[in-house]
Amino acid sequence: NGYWEIQKVQLPDGQEKEYKINETVDYIEWNSKTGFRKKVKPQFDGKYLTNDELETIQIKDSSGIFQIHYKTDFAQWSEEILSLTDSILVLKNKQNLEYHYKRFKPISIQ
């Protein structure tokens, strides 16, 4: 659960696309059976702008390989969880793109 910021995407050929500045972060909430992921836009006061769009998720274990299954009104897809710690999340999709996230730490300017 929590806010996750994309750091980089690793392409199948090993090339990487780095994300130095992100206007949005992913908020993931999961309660051991189902949950959701949505894009949110952090504000300088510590709050987040959001909309009603979200992706429902289920996490499934298939012989020790954990996958997140996403569903919206328009599409369904899945990503394999390659790594998950308190501060790092790495996902891989069917196109062999690896998405590297770090735990988002908000900047608050008072």
N, C-alpha and C positions, 0 to 999 in steps of 0.2 A: 504494500500500500504506500501511497505517497506520490510526490512530484519527481519526475525524471526528465533530465535534459539530455538531448542527443549530443554526443561528442564527435562521432565520426561514423561513416558507413564504409565498410571494407568490401570492395568488389571481388568477384570470383577470381580475377587475375592478380589479386594482391594489392592493386591500387587503392588508395584511401581518399575519401572526401571528408575533410574536417569541417566542423561547424564551430566557429569561434564565438559567434554571437547568435543567440536564438530569441526570437520574439515570442515564441510559444514554447510551452513545456507540456509533457504528458502527465495527466493525473490518473493514477490507477488505484482502483478500490476493488478488493476481492475478499470474499468472506468464507473461503474454503470450499465453496460450491460454484458460485457465480459471482460476477462483478461487472465492472465497466472500465473503459479507458476513454478519456476525453482530452481535447486540447484546451489549454487555458493560457491566458496572457498575463504574466506577472506585471504588477504596477509598483511604482516606487514607494507607495505607502504600505506595502506588504500584502495588499489584497490582490485578487485575480479577476480578470474579466473572462467571462465564459458565455457559452450559448447552450442551447438544449440538445445539440448533437452529441451523441456518444456511441461508442461501440460496446456491445455487450460481450463479455468474455467468459470462457470456461477454460480451466487448466486441466489437462488430462495427462495421465501417465501411461505410456505405452512401452512396457518392458524397460523401465528406467529412463526413458526419453520423455521429458516433459514438454508439452506443447501448449501454447495459448491459442485457443480457437476464438476468432472474432466474428461478430455478425452485426450488420447494419440492415436498414431497410433495402439497401441496394446491393450488398455484396457479403460474401463469406470468405475467410481465408484463415491460415494458421501460420504460426512462427514457432520454431523450436527454441527453447530456453537453453543457451549454451553455458551461461554463467549467471549466477545471482548471489550477491552478497548484500550487506547493508548499504553499500555505496556504489556498486557496479551492477549493471544489467546488460547482458549481451544476448541478442535475439538473431535468429537466422531464418530467412524466408525460403520459399520453394525455388526462387531464382538464385539461391546461394549468396544473397546479400546479407552481410552481418551488420547489425545496428548496435552500436556501442553507446550506452547511456551511463550517466553518472547521476547520483542523487542531487536534486536541485536544491541550492541554498539561496533563499531570497535575499535580495538587497533592499534594505529599508532605509529610506532617507526621510528623516523627521523634519 
